[in-house]
Amino acid sequence: MASYYNEHTVLWLNGEFVKASEAKMDLYSQSLHYGYSVFEGIRSYKNIHGETKIFKAQEHYQRLAESARLMNMPYKWTADELIAANYEVLKRNNIQDAYIRPLVYAPANMSFARNTELLRIKTSSYQRPNPKGFNIQAKAGGHYVNSILASQEARSTGYDEALLTDMNGFIAEGPGANIFFEKSGTLFTPALGNILPGITRATVLELCKELDIAVEEGQYTPAQLKNADTAFFCGTAAEVIGWESIDETKFPKDWNESISKQIQTAYKERVTEKEIKKPKVKSKNSLASA
């Protein structure tokens, strides 16, 4: 198919006709950073009467509206409004046989807020994608649409953040952070395979080795997590941030007296290049009661 994009191409952007070469979007849009968008692919044809006709336009725009609804994206247009805009775009570009690409992208919604309190976590109804369907070890923008949906679900019900399980129902990770939980002085974390191999996660493992804190990698159930003493997320943005609870289960151990808190302190010392202090509490390698 020949390309018909050039410096004269006109498109419709948020209700206005503009040159494609002059169209702008916010560089802080989640669509650019995380692939958070929905789209359609529609064809128009020159019919036997010489008229321009868009094929199945209503059906395409009904599906676009439903896609936006399912992805919790702002969507205010009617199908008739968008179809009329399509015909005008085709007219202004002097094209009849065309491939039309409506794209709904997210407004700017990038923020960084440092967590100062323990988090209330909700087990998400969303799961991490099957690693056989994605290169899950890649930090790819499109993977984070799954994260956005999980976070939206958790926050809409009054929680701070979400926990996602893998395709087999084992705990996996947060929307943008890896998970550790503590039981009887030992830390446990999901093994690689169904999670992003986080750099902060690797740093926590390094710190555990330096501080003689026992740590195990494996597959753990939500029930084991709910029987833990404490838990935390770790990631570049999150750093090390503790949890207050998972769903309605509160963790029994005082965060400030936990191995997890020692890791939080050691991580802060590592990134600020301070001398790391050895923990006072000896760890016990056991998950028998979890």
Backbone as JSON, one array per atom type, in Angstrom:
{
  "sequence": "MASYYNEHTVLWLNGEFVKASEAKMDLYSQSLHYGYSVFEGIRSYKNIHGETKIFKAQEHYQRLAESARLMNMPYKWTADELIAANYEVLKRNNIQDAYIRPLVYAPANMSFARNTELLRIKTSSYQRPNPKGFNIQAKAGGHYVNSILASQEARSTGYDEALLTDMNGFIAEGPGANIFFEKSGTLFTPALGNILPGITRATVLELCKELDIAVEEGQYTPAQLKNADTAFFCGTAAEVIGWESIDETKFPKDWNESISKQIQTAYKERVTEKEIKKPKVKSKNSLASA",
  "N": [[0.85, -1.2, 0.0], [0.59, 2.15, -0.9], [2.19, 4.97, 0.59], [0.48, 7.75, 1.94], [1.08, 9.87, 3.47], [2.32, 13.07, 3.97], [3.91, 16.33, 4.0], [1.68, 17.87, 3.67], [-0.52, 16.58, 4.61], [-3.64, 16.35, 6.27], [-5.18, 16.01, 9.42], [-7.65, 15.04, 11.91], [-7.88, 16.31, 15.07], [-8.9, 16.15, 18.23], [-11.26, 17.57, 17.67], [-10.49, 19.51, 15.88], [-9.21, 20.41, 12.64], [-6.03, 19.82, 11.57], [-2.68, 20.21, 10.3], [-0.85, 17.24, 9.87], [1.87, 17.3, 10.31], [2.11, 19.32, 12.12], [0.73, 18.6, 14.33], [0.39, 17.92, 17.82], [1.15, 16.12, 20.84], [1.02, 15.56, 24.38], [4.09, 14.94, 25.89], [4.16, 13.67, 28.29], [2.12, 11.92, 28.34], [0.41, 8.91, 29.19], [0.02, 7.2, 27.13], [2.23, 7.36, 25.44], [4.31, 6.6, 27.18], [3.45, 4.16, 28.29], [1.94, 2.77, 26.46], [-0.79, 3.12, 26.55], [-3.62, 3.18, 25.07], [-6.36, 3.13, 22.69], [-7.58, 1.9, 19.54], [-8.77, 1.92, 16.11], [-8.96, 0.28, 12.93], [-9.92, 1.26, 9.84], [-11.51, 1.1, 6.65], [-11.88, 3.03, 3.67], [-13.54, 3.45, 0.51], [-13.61, 4.09, -3.03], [-16.59, 3.96, -4.6], [-18.65, 2.23, -7.09], [-20.07, 4.27, -8.17], [-18.48, 6.4, -8.04], [-18.35, 7.63, -5.62], [-17.17, 8.41, -2.28], [-16.99, 6.03, 0.22], [-17.15, 4.92, 3.52], [-16.46, 1.84, 4.95], [-18.54, -0.07, 7.02], [-18.63, 1.82, 9.12], [-20.12, 2.63, 11.43], [-20.06, 0.28, 13.0], [-17.32, 0.04, 13.53], [-16.82, 2.34, 15.04], [-18.5, 1.95, 17.19], [-17.19, -0.2, 18.36], [-14.78, 1.05, 19.0], [-15.61, 2.88, 20.96], [-16.45, 1.08, 22.93], [-14.03, -0.2, 23.48], [-12.59, 1.92, 24.61], [-14.16, 2.34, 26.88], [-13.75, -0.08, 28.27], [-11.09, 0.19, 28.87], [-11.06, 2.27, 30.6], [-10.81, 4.89, 29.63], [-11.0, 8.4, 28.84], [-13.74, 9.39, 26.87], [-15.71, 11.03, 24.66], [-17.05, 11.36, 22.29], [-19.53, 11.01, 19.67], [-20.51, 8.37, 17.43], [-21.51, 9.32, 14.98], [-20.46, 11.92, 14.88], [-17.72, 11.4, 14.66], [-17.6, 9.92, 12.31], [-18.45, 11.82, 10.44], [-16.29, 13.58, 10.68], [-14.31, 11.92, 9.65], [-15.04, 11.71, 6.92], [-14.66, 14.35, 6.17], [-11.91, 14.62, 6.57], [-10.97, 12.85, 4.62], [-11.87, 14.21, 2.35], [-10.43, 16.65, 2.53], [-7.88, 15.74, 2.18], [-8.01, 14.75, -0.3], [-8.55, 12.03, -0.88], [-9.87, 8.82, -1.6], [-9.82, 5.94, -1.62], [-8.73, 4.58, 1.19], [-6.94, 3.91, 4.25], [-8.03, 4.25, 7.44], [-7.18, 5.48, 10.59], [-8.35, 5.78, 13.57], [-7.39, 6.97, 16.73], [-7.39, 6.81, 20.17], [-5.93, 8.46, 22.72], [-4.29, 8.79, 25.92], [-4.62, 11.52, 28.24], [-2.11, 13.73, 29.71], [-0.74, 12.19, 32.51], [1.27, 11.65, 34.29], [3.05, 11.22, 37.24], [4.92, 11.71, 40.27], [4.94, 10.67, 43.41], [6.16, 10.55, 46.56], [5.94, 7.82, 48.73], [4.93, 7.88, 52.08], [3.77, 6.46, 54.05], [2.68, 3.24, 55.3], [1.36, 0.89, 52.96], [-1.95, 0.1, 51.8], [-2.99, -2.75, 50.29], [-4.59, -4.25, 47.48], [-5.59, -7.38, 46.24], [-5.53, -7.93, 42.88], [-8.03, -8.32, 40.32], [-6.98, -8.62, 37.89], [-4.45, -10.39, 36.1], [-0.91, -11.02, 35.65], [0.41, -11.07, 32.29], [0.63, -14.07, 30.31], [3.83, -15.41, 30.14], [4.58, -16.74, 27.85], [3.33, -15.45, 25.89], [4.36, -12.93, 25.81], [7.49, -11.17, 25.92], [8.27, -11.14, 28.86], [10.31, -10.28, 30.43], [11.18, -7.94, 29.38], [11.12, -4.43, 29.74], [8.72, -3.16, 28.58], [6.64, -0.7, 27.07], [3.92, -1.33, 26.37], [3.29, -3.47, 28.05], [2.52, -2.29, 30.38], [-0.08, -1.44, 30.31], [-1.66, -3.36, 31.45], [-0.8, -3.0, 34.09], [-1.77, -0.41, 34.61], [-4.56, -0.79, 34.54], [-4.87, -2.51, 36.72], [-4.0, -0.88, 38.85], [-5.9, 1.2, 38.69], [-8.24, -0.18, 39.32], [-7.71, -0.99, 41.99], [-7.41, 1.49, 43.34], [-9.88, 2.64, 42.89], [-11.46, 1.37, 44.66], [-10.66, 2.16, 47.13], [-8.12, 1.38, 47.98], [-4.49, 1.59, 48.17], [-2.75, 0.5, 46.3], [-2.18, -2.17, 43.88], [-1.9, -5.77, 43.9], [-0.71, -8.16, 41.71], [-1.37, -11.42, 40.48], [0.19, -14.34, 38.95], [-0.36, -16.27, 35.91], [-0.91, -18.73, 36.95], [-1.94, -18.3, 39.4], [-0.22, -17.73, 41.49], [1.46, -15.33, 43.61], [2.73, -12.43, 42.02], [3.72, -9.63, 41.22], [3.7, -6.04, 41.84], [1.95, -3.29, 40.16], [4.1, -1.69, 39.28], [6.33, -2.59, 40.58], [8.4, -4.92, 42.37], [7.86, -7.67, 44.73], [8.4, -8.49, 48.13], [8.06, -10.61, 50.95], [7.95, -11.15, 54.5], [8.63, -13.72, 56.8], [8.98, -15.13, 59.9], [11.55, -14.03, 60.2], [12.79, -14.47, 57.73], [13.08, -13.53, 54.33], [10.95, -13.69, 51.48], [10.45, -14.0, 47.98], [8.83, -13.76, 44.8], [10.0, -15.95, 42.25], [12.01, -15.43, 39.27], [10.62, -15.36, 35.95], [7.82, -15.1, 35.62], [7.71, -12.45, 36.13], [8.92, -9.03, 36.03], [12.41, -8.71, 35.92], [13.5, -6.94, 38.27], [15.71, -4.18, 38.87], [15.95, -2.95, 41.33], [14.94, -5.0, 42.89], [17.0, -6.89, 42.53], [18.98, -5.5, 43.86], [18.0, -5.53, 46.48], [18.28, -8.27, 46.99], [21.05, -8.42, 46.92], [21.64, -6.86, 49.17], [20.51, -8.43, 51.17], [22.27, -10.58, 51.14], [24.64, -9.32, 51.96], [23.94, -8.54, 54.51], [23.45, -10.84, 55.85], [20.86, -11.88, 55.81], [18.39, -14.24, 55.48], [16.98, -15.31, 52.43], [14.56, -16.38, 50.12], [13.66, -17.51, 46.86], [10.81, -18.24, 45.0], [7.66, -19.9, 44.27], [4.74, -18.58, 45.48], [1.7, -18.58, 47.3], [-1.31, -16.53, 47.47], [-2.43, -17.02, 49.99], [-0.23, -17.76, 51.56], [1.13, -15.34, 51.54], [-0.69, -13.75, 52.95], [-0.38, -14.79, 55.43], [1.98, -13.8, 56.28], [4.52, -11.94, 58.14], [5.31, -9.3, 57.56], [5.35, -7.2, 54.61], [6.62, -5.89, 51.47], [6.87, -3.55, 48.73], [9.27, -3.1, 46.09], [11.09, -0.95, 43.99], [12.4, 1.23, 41.41], [11.06, 3.75, 41.44], [9.35, 3.38, 43.65], [11.17, 2.71, 45.6], [11.87, 1.17, 48.62], [9.02, 0.2, 50.07], [6.79, -0.31, 52.67], [4.0, -2.5, 53.47], [0.8, -2.1, 54.91], [-1.37, -3.79, 54.89], [-2.95, -6.59, 53.18], [-5.6, -6.89, 51.07], [-8.1, -7.35, 53.34], [-6.52, -8.16, 55.37], [-4.39, -7.49, 57.95], [-0.91, -7.02, 58.53], [0.88, -8.58, 61.16], [3.32, -7.88, 62.41], [5.25, -5.25, 63.85], [6.24, -2.75, 61.76], [8.57, -1.21, 62.1], [10.17, -2.83, 63.6], [10.97, -4.87, 62.05], [12.63, -7.2, 59.76], [12.22, -6.37, 57.19], [12.04, -3.58, 57.44], [14.7, -3.08, 58.06], [15.87, -3.67, 55.63], [14.73, -1.63, 54.11], [15.96, 0.6, 55.3], [18.67, -0.03, 54.8], [18.67, 0.05, 52.03], [18.22, 2.76, 51.51], [20.55, 3.75, 52.61], [22.38, 2.59, 50.84], [21.79, 3.82, 48.33], [22.41, 6.43, 48.92], [25.0, 6.25, 49.47], [25.95, 5.79, 52.05], [27.45, 4.21, 54.94], [26.51, 0.9, 55.42], [24.59, -0.47, 57.99], [24.82, -3.39, 60.03], [22.18, -5.76, 60.6], [20.36, -6.28, 63.69], [18.77, -8.41, 64.23], [18.69, -11.9, 63.89], [18.05, -13.98, 61.14], [15.63, -16.58, 60.46], [15.37, -19.48, 58.63], [12.54, -20.35, 57.48], [9.37, -21.36, 56.35], [7.36, -22.76, 57.31], [5.02, -22.37, 58.77], [3.53, -20.84, 57.13]],
  "CA": [[0.0, 0.0, 0.0], [1.39, 3.36, -1.01], [2.06, 5.92, 1.68], [-0.1, 9.03, 1.54], [1.42, 10.88, 4.47], [3.36, 14.02, 3.57], [3.84, 17.58, 4.77], [0.39, 18.52, 3.45], [-1.57, 15.73, 5.15], [-4.48, 16.94, 7.31], [-5.88, 15.06, 10.29], [-8.62, 15.59, 12.87], [-7.32, 16.14, 16.4], [-9.71, 16.74, 19.31], [-12.27, 18.49, 17.16], [-9.94, 20.5, 14.95], [-8.44, 19.91, 11.52], [-4.68, 20.38, 11.63], [-1.68, 19.48, 9.54], [-0.24, 16.17, 10.64], [3.23, 17.71, 10.67], [2.04, 20.32, 13.19], [-0.05, 18.04, 15.44], [1.2, 17.7, 19.02], [0.57, 15.48, 22.01], [1.84, 15.77, 25.56], [5.12, 13.91, 26.05], [3.93, 13.0, 29.56], [0.95, 11.06, 28.21], [0.64, 7.5, 29.47], [0.01, 6.48, 25.87], [3.61, 7.31, 24.97], [5.17, 5.9, 28.13], [2.97, 2.83, 28.67], [1.12, 2.14, 25.43], [-2.17, 3.18, 27.02], [-4.44, 3.78, 24.01], [-7.19, 2.21, 21.91], [-7.6, 2.36, 18.15], [-9.48, 1.14, 15.1], [-8.47, 0.32, 11.56], [-11.13, 1.37, 9.03], [-11.21, 1.33, 5.23], [-12.82, 3.75, 2.8], [-13.38, 3.04, -0.89], [-14.34, 4.76, -4.12], [-17.53, 2.94, -5.08], [-18.87, 2.19, -8.54], [-20.67, 5.54, -8.57], [-17.48, 7.46, -7.89], [-18.5, 8.25, -4.3], [-16.33, 7.9, -1.19], [-17.79, 5.36, 1.23], [-16.42, 4.24, 4.59], [-17.09, 0.55, 5.15], [-18.89, -0.47, 8.38], [-18.14, 2.88, 10.01], [-20.8, 2.58, 12.73], [-19.56, -0.85, 13.77], [-15.96, 0.34, 13.99], [-16.84, 3.34, 16.11], [-19.1, 1.32, 18.37], [-16.13, -0.98, 18.99], [-13.82, 1.99, 19.58], [-16.19, 3.39, 22.2], [-16.42, 0.0, 23.9], [-12.63, -0.38, 23.87], [-12.25, 3.01, 25.52], [-14.85, 2.08, 28.15], [-13.09, -1.19, 28.94], [-9.78, 0.65, 29.31], [-11.27, 3.42, 31.5], [-10.25, 6.08, 28.98], [-11.97, 9.46, 28.52], [-14.3, 9.25, 25.51], [-16.9, 11.89, 24.67], [-17.55, 11.58, 20.93], [-20.52, 10.1, 19.09], [-20.09, 7.75, 16.18], [-21.85, 10.2, 13.86], [-19.49, 13.03, 14.87], [-16.42, 10.91, 14.18], [-17.76, 9.54, 10.89], [-18.44, 13.07, 9.67], [-14.91, 14.06, 10.66], [-13.58, 11.06, 8.72], [-15.34, 12.1, 5.54], [-14.04, 15.64, 5.92], [-10.47, 14.38, 6.45], [-10.75, 12.27, 3.3], [-12.08, 15.28, 1.37], [-9.34, 17.63, 2.59], [-6.66, 15.1, 1.69], [-8.29, 14.31, -1.67], [-8.36, 10.57, -0.89], [-11.08, 8.01, -1.53], [-9.38, 4.63, -1.14], [-7.85, 4.94, 2.31], [-6.96, 3.2, 5.53], [-8.27, 5.29, 8.46], [-6.71, 4.98, 11.9], [-8.71, 6.56, 14.76], [-6.58, 6.62, 17.9], [-7.73, 7.51, 21.41], [-4.78, 8.39, 23.61], [-4.54, 9.3, 27.26], [-4.04, 12.83, 28.57], [-0.95, 13.66, 30.6], [-1.11, 11.69, 33.83], [2.49, 11.15, 34.89], [3.32, 11.91, 38.5], [5.8, 11.0, 41.2], [4.62, 11.05, 44.79], [6.88, 9.67, 47.48], [5.1, 7.21, 49.77], [5.43, 8.14, 53.43], [3.06, 5.59, 54.97], [2.5, 1.86, 54.85], [0.34, 0.82, 51.92], [-3.05, -0.86, 51.83], [-2.9, -3.4, 48.98], [-5.71, -5.1, 47.06], [-5.31, -8.39, 45.24], [-6.23, -7.5, 41.68], [-8.7, -9.31, 39.48], [-6.13, -8.77, 36.71], [-3.25, -11.19, 36.26], [0.18, -10.73, 34.73], [0.26, -11.84, 31.06], [1.37, -15.32, 30.11], [5.16, -15.1, 29.58], [4.71, -17.33, 26.52], [2.72, -14.51, 24.95], [5.13, -11.69, 25.84], [8.82, -11.23, 26.52], [7.9, -10.48, 30.11], [11.51, -9.69, 31.04], [11.41, -6.62, 28.78], [10.36, -3.32, 30.33], [8.07, -2.61, 27.38], [5.53, 0.18, 27.41], [2.63, -1.98, 26.24], [3.02, -4.34, 29.19], [2.05, -1.53, 31.53], [-1.53, -1.26, 30.26], [-2.1, -4.29, 32.49], [-0.52, -2.34, 35.37], [-2.68, 0.72, 34.76], [-5.88, -1.31, 34.87], [-4.83, -3.04, 38.08], [-3.94, 0.26, 39.77], [-7.19, 1.89, 38.67], [-9.19, -1.01, 40.06], [-7.41, -0.93, 43.42], [-7.65, 2.83, 43.88], [-11.31, 2.95, 42.83], [-12.11, 0.72, 45.81], [-10.13, 2.71, 48.37], [-6.8, 0.88, 48.32], [-3.38, 2.39, 47.66], [-2.11, -0.11, 45.14], [-2.63, -3.52, 43.55], [-1.02, -6.93, 43.78], [-1.12, -9.03, 40.62], [-0.91, -12.8, 40.48], [0.55, -14.81, 37.62], [-1.4, -17.06, 35.25], [-1.17, -19.92, 37.76], [-2.52, -17.88, 40.67], [0.8, -17.39, 42.47], [1.72, -13.9, 43.65], [3.72, -12.06, 41.0], [4.34, -8.34, 41.48], [2.8, -4.91, 41.79], [1.89, -2.67, 38.84], [5.4, -1.16, 38.86], [7.31, -2.91, 41.62], [8.48, -6.32, 42.81], [7.31, -7.95, 46.06], [9.03, -9.35, 49.13], [7.35, -10.69, 52.23], [8.77, -11.65, 55.6], [8.02, -14.68, 57.72], [9.92, -15.69, 60.88], [12.89, -13.51, 59.99], [13.28, -14.77, 56.39], [12.37, -12.86, 53.24], [10.54, -14.53, 50.35], [10.1, -13.2, 46.81], [8.55, -14.58, 43.62], [11.13, -16.23, 41.38], [11.92, -14.9, 37.92], [9.89, -16.19, 35.0], [6.53, -14.45, 35.37], [7.82, -11.08, 36.63], [10.04, -8.23, 35.53], [13.6, -8.82, 36.77], [13.75, -5.56, 38.71], [17.05, -3.8, 39.33], [15.84, -2.75, 42.78], [14.81, -6.36, 43.44], [18.34, -7.46, 42.57], [19.7, -4.78, 44.91], [17.53, -6.08, 47.76], [18.92, -9.57, 47.15], [22.45, -8.13, 47.27], [21.66, -6.39, 50.56], [20.26, -9.59, 52.04], [23.52, -11.34, 51.24], [25.59, -8.54, 52.75], [23.47, -8.4, 55.88], [23.19, -12.18, 56.38], [19.41, -12.08, 55.93], [17.97, -15.35, 54.64], [15.99, -14.95, 51.43], [14.24, -17.47, 49.21], [12.9, -17.2, 45.65], [9.98, -19.39, 44.66], [6.27, -19.63, 43.94], [4.03, -18.44, 46.74], [0.27, -18.36, 47.13], [-1.86, -15.4, 48.24], [-2.64, -17.43, 51.38], [1.07, -17.65, 52.24], [1.4, -13.91, 51.71], [-1.56, -13.22, 54.0], [0.1, -15.32, 56.7], [3.32, -13.25, 56.52], [4.69, -10.96, 59.22], [5.3, -8.01, 56.88], [5.6, -7.3, 53.16], [6.95, -4.59, 50.88], [7.19, -3.37, 47.32], [10.53, -2.42, 45.8], [11.25, -0.53, 42.61], [13.14, 2.48, 41.3], [10.22, 4.84, 41.92], [8.83, 3.06, 44.99], [12.28, 2.36, 46.51], [11.36, 0.07, 49.44], [7.88, 0.75, 50.78], [6.1, -1.37, 53.38], [2.56, -2.67, 53.39], [0.02, -2.24, 56.14], [-2.3, -4.91, 54.78], [-3.32, -7.12, 51.88], [-7.05, -7.0, 51.15], [-8.49, -6.9, 54.69], [-5.64, -8.81, 56.33], [-3.29, -6.64, 58.4], [0.28, -7.76, 58.93], [0.96, -8.44, 62.62], [4.58, -7.4, 62.96], [5.54, -3.82, 63.81], [7.15, -2.5, 60.63], [9.84, -0.65, 62.56], [10.95, -3.88, 64.25], [11.03, -5.99, 61.1], [13.74, -7.34, 58.8], [11.85, -5.55, 56.04], [12.44, -2.21, 57.75], [16.15, -3.03, 57.95], [16.16, -3.59, 54.2], [14.37, -0.27, 53.7], [17.03, 1.48, 55.78], [19.9, -0.36, 54.08], [18.55, 0.52, 50.65], [18.43, 4.2, 51.55], [21.99, 3.95, 52.84], [23.1, 2.22, 49.63], [21.63, 4.81, 47.26], [23.04, 7.68, 49.33], [26.41, 5.9, 49.66], [26.32, 5.74, 53.45], [27.87, 2.9, 55.42], [25.35, 0.09, 55.77], [24.7, -1.06, 59.32], [24.38, -4.77, 60.14], [20.96, -5.9, 61.4], [20.49, -6.88, 65.03], [17.93, -9.61, 64.3], [19.12, -13.02, 63.07], [16.92, -14.55, 60.41], [15.38, -18.02, 60.55], [14.95, -19.91, 57.31], [11.4, -21.22, 57.64], [8.04, -20.92, 55.9], [6.54, -23.91, 57.69], [3.7, -21.99, 59.27], [2.85, -19.97, 56.16]],
  "C": [[0.88, 1.24, 0.0], [1.15, 4.28, 0.18], [1.43, 7.21, 1.18], [0.08, 10.07, 2.64], [2.52, 11.77, 3.92], [3.16, 15.31, 4.36], [2.51, 18.32, 4.61], [-0.78, 17.75, 4.08], [-2.3, 16.43, 6.31], [-5.12, 15.83, 8.12], [-6.82, 15.81, 11.22], [-8.12, 15.28, 14.26], [-8.18, 16.89, 17.41], [-10.65, 17.84, 18.81], [-11.78, 19.52, 16.18], [-9.17, 19.8, 13.83], [-7.09, 20.61, 11.5], [-3.77, 19.59, 10.7], [-1.04, 18.43, 10.42], [1.15, 16.56, 11.12], [3.25, 18.71, 11.81], [1.26, 19.81, 14.41], [0.88, 17.72, 16.6], [0.41, 16.9, 20.05], [1.54, 15.67, 23.17], [2.83, 14.62, 25.73], [5.01, 13.18, 27.38], [2.66, 12.14, 29.53], [1.32, 9.61, 28.5], [0.59, 6.65, 28.19], [1.42, 6.33, 25.32], [4.45, 6.43, 25.89], [4.76, 4.44, 28.34], [2.1, 2.15, 27.62], [-0.37, 2.16, 25.74], [-3.03, 3.92, 25.99], [-5.34, 2.7, 23.43], [-7.32, 2.78, 20.5], [-8.52, 1.47, 17.32], [-8.71, 1.23, 13.78], [-9.68, 0.23, 10.64], [-10.73, 1.63, 7.58], [-12.31, 2.17, 4.57], [-12.5, 3.38, 1.35], [-14.11, 4.0, -1.83], [-15.27, 3.72, -4.72], [-17.78, 3.07, -6.58], [-19.52, 3.47, -9.07], [-19.7, 6.71, -8.43], [-17.53, 8.15, -6.55], [-17.52, 7.62, -3.3], [-17.22, 7.31, -0.12], [-16.88, 4.67, 2.24], [-17.17, 2.96, 4.93], [-17.28, 0.24, 6.64], [-18.42, 0.55, 9.43], [-18.79, 2.82, 11.39], [-20.27, 1.46, 13.6], [-18.16, -0.58, 14.33], [-15.98, 1.33, 15.16], [-17.57, 2.87, 17.36], [-18.04, 0.51, 19.11], [-15.08, -0.08, 19.63], [-14.34, 2.53, 20.92], [-16.16, 2.33, 23.29], [-15.01, -0.27, 24.38], [-12.21, 0.68, 24.88], [-12.9, 2.8, 26.89], [-14.13, 0.99, 28.95], [-11.72, -0.79, 29.49], [-9.85, 1.88, 30.2], [-10.66, 4.71, 30.93], [-11.33, 7.12, 28.74], [-12.43, 9.33, 27.06], [-15.63, 9.98, 25.46], [-17.58, 12.0, 23.32], [-18.65, 10.59, 20.56], [-19.97, 9.51, 17.8], [-20.36, 8.67, 14.99], [-20.86, 11.36, 13.74], [-18.16, 12.58, 14.27], [-16.49, 10.49, 12.71], [-17.75, 10.78, 10.01], [-17.04, 13.64, 9.58], [-14.05, 13.23, 9.7], [-13.79, 11.48, 7.27], [-14.68, 13.44, 5.2], [-12.51, 15.5, 5.78], [-10.15, 13.81, 5.07], [-10.87, 13.33, 2.21], [-10.9, 16.24, 1.34], [-8.02, 17.04, 2.1], [-6.81, 14.55, 0.28], [-8.01, 12.81, -1.84], [-9.73, 9.89, -0.82], [-10.79, 6.6, -1.0], [-8.35, 4.86, -0.04], [-7.97, 3.94, 3.45], [-6.99, 4.27, 6.62], [-7.9, 4.71, 9.83], [-7.14, 5.94, 13.02], [-7.92, 6.05, 15.97], [-7.03, 7.46, 19.09], [-6.55, 7.35, 22.35], [-5.08, 9.1, 24.92], [-3.97, 10.7, 27.43], [-2.82, 12.65, 29.47], [-1.41, 13.23, 31.99], [0.1, 11.06, 34.5], [2.75, 11.94, 36.16], [4.3, 11.07, 39.31], [5.51, 11.53, 42.59], [5.29, 10.06, 45.71], [5.92, 9.14, 48.54], [5.73, 7.43, 51.13], [4.76, 7.24, 54.46], [3.02, 4.18, 54.41], [1.28, 1.78, 53.94], [-0.73, -0.22, 52.21], [-3.18, -1.43, 50.41], [-4.13, -4.25, 48.72], [-5.22, -6.12, 46.04], [-6.16, -8.11, 44.02], [-6.96, -8.65, 41.0], [-7.93, -9.53, 38.17], [-4.91, -9.61, 37.06], [-2.16, -10.69, 35.32], [0.02, -11.59, 33.47], [1.1, -13.11, 31.06], [2.73, -15.0, 29.5], [5.42, -15.76, 28.23], [4.09, -16.43, 25.46], [3.47, -13.2, 24.86], [6.56, -12.01, 26.31], [8.74, -10.44, 27.83], [9.1, -9.82, 30.79], [11.84, -8.33, 30.46], [10.55, -5.58, 29.48], [9.73, -2.55, 29.18], [6.84, -1.82, 27.76], [4.19, -0.52, 27.39], [2.28, -2.89, 27.39], [2.33, -3.59, 30.32], [0.57, -1.14, 31.44], [-2.18, -2.15, 31.32], [-1.92, -3.67, 33.87], [-1.49, -1.2, 35.63], [-4.06, 0.25, 35.18], [-5.93, -1.83, 36.3], [-4.81, -1.91, 39.1], [-5.27, 0.99, 39.84], [-8.22, 1.13, 39.48], [-8.97, -0.89, 41.56], [-7.79, 0.42, 44.01], [-9.12, 3.21, 43.85], [-12.07, 2.34, 43.99], [-11.45, 1.1, 47.14], [-8.78, 2.19, 48.81], [-5.72, 1.78, 47.71], [-2.78, 1.82, 46.38], [-2.57, -1.56, 45.0], [-1.51, -4.54, 43.65], [-1.57, -7.8, 42.66], [-0.58, -10.43, 40.84], [-0.49, -13.18, 39.07], [-0.56, -15.7, 37.08], [-1.77, -18.32, 36.02], [-1.71, -19.58, 39.15], [-1.52, -17.63, 41.77], [1.03, -15.88, 42.48], [2.85, -13.57, 42.69], [4.42, -10.75, 41.37], [3.27, -7.26, 41.52], [2.77, -4.32, 40.39], [3.23, -2.11, 38.35], [6.49, -1.48, 39.86], [7.27, -4.4, 41.92], [8.06, -6.44, 44.28], [8.28, -8.81, 46.86], [8.07, -9.45, 50.31], [8.22, -11.42, 53.24], [7.98, -12.61, 56.46], [9.12, -15.28, 58.59], [11.36, -15.29, 60.58], [13.51, -13.81, 58.65], [12.44, -14.0, 55.38], [12.1, -13.85, 52.11], [10.12, -13.62, 49.21], [9.8, -14.12, 45.63], [9.79, -14.74, 42.74], [10.92, -15.6, 40.01], [11.17, -15.89, 37.02], [8.58, -15.56, 34.61], [6.53, -13.0, 35.82], [8.94, -10.34, 35.92], [11.24, -8.42, 36.46], [14.09, -7.44, 37.2], [15.18, -5.34, 39.19], [17.03, -3.56, 40.84], [15.68, -4.09, 43.48], [16.18, -7.01, 43.58], [19.18, -6.79, 43.66], [19.3, -5.28, 46.28], [18.17, -7.44, 48.01], [20.4, -9.41, 47.52], [22.56, -7.71, 48.73], [21.41, -7.53, 51.54], [21.53, -10.41, 52.23], [24.53, -10.62, 52.12], [25.23, -8.52, 54.23], [23.12, -9.74, 56.53], [21.7, -12.4, 56.68], [19.02, -13.2, 54.97], [16.88, -14.89, 53.69], [15.79, -16.14, 50.49], [13.43, -16.94, 48.04], [12.09, -18.43, 45.28], [8.6, -18.96, 44.22], [5.46, -19.67, 45.22], [2.57, -18.05, 46.48], [-0.17, -17.09, 47.86], [-2.08, -15.76, 49.71], [-1.34, -17.36, 52.17], [1.42, -16.19, 52.51], [0.57, -13.35, 52.87], [-1.18, -13.75, 55.38], [1.48, -14.78, 57.07], [3.31, -12.28, 57.69], [4.64, -9.53, 58.69], [5.49, -8.26, 55.4], [5.96, -5.92, 52.64], [7.09, -4.69, 49.37], [8.6, -2.82, 47.21], [10.62, -2.14, 44.31], [11.97, 0.81, 42.58], [12.33, 3.66, 41.83], [9.77, 4.6, 43.36], [9.93, 2.99, 46.03], [11.85, 1.12, 47.3], [10.24, 0.65, 50.3], [7.03, -0.37, 51.37], [4.6, -1.36, 53.17], [1.96, -2.67, 54.8], [-0.82, -3.52, 56.09], [-2.4, -5.39, 53.34], [-4.79, -7.48, 51.95], [-7.47, -6.52, 52.55], [-7.63, -7.54, 55.78], [-4.47, -7.88, 56.68], [-2.11, -7.51, 58.83], [0.55, -7.52, 60.42], [2.22, -7.8, 63.15], [4.71, -5.88, 62.83], [6.59, -3.57, 62.73], [8.53, -2.05, 61.11], [10.72, -1.67, 63.28], [11.2, -5.07, 63.32], [12.34, -6.02, 60.32], [13.47, -6.45, 57.58], [12.26, -4.09, 56.24], [13.96, -2.07, 57.66], [16.58, -2.95, 56.5], [15.84, -2.2, 53.68], [15.46, 0.72, 54.07], [18.32, 1.25, 55.01], [19.85, 0.12, 52.64], [18.78, 2.02, 50.58], [19.91, 4.53, 51.77], [22.79, 3.63, 51.57], [22.99, 3.31, 48.55], [22.25, 6.16, 47.61], [24.51, 7.49, 49.7], [26.88, 6.04, 51.12], [26.79, 4.33, 53.81], [26.63, 2.13, 55.89], [25.57, -0.61, 57.1], [24.16, -2.49, 59.31], [23.11, -4.86, 60.98], [21.23, -6.56, 62.74], [19.78, -8.23, 65.1], [18.49, -10.68, 63.37], [17.9, -13.63, 62.39], [16.84, -16.04, 60.6], [14.77, -18.47, 59.23], [13.79, -20.89, 57.42], [10.15, -20.58, 57.09], [7.01, -21.98, 56.31], [5.12, -23.52, 58.11], [2.93, -21.1, 58.31], [1.84, -20.75, 55.35]]
}
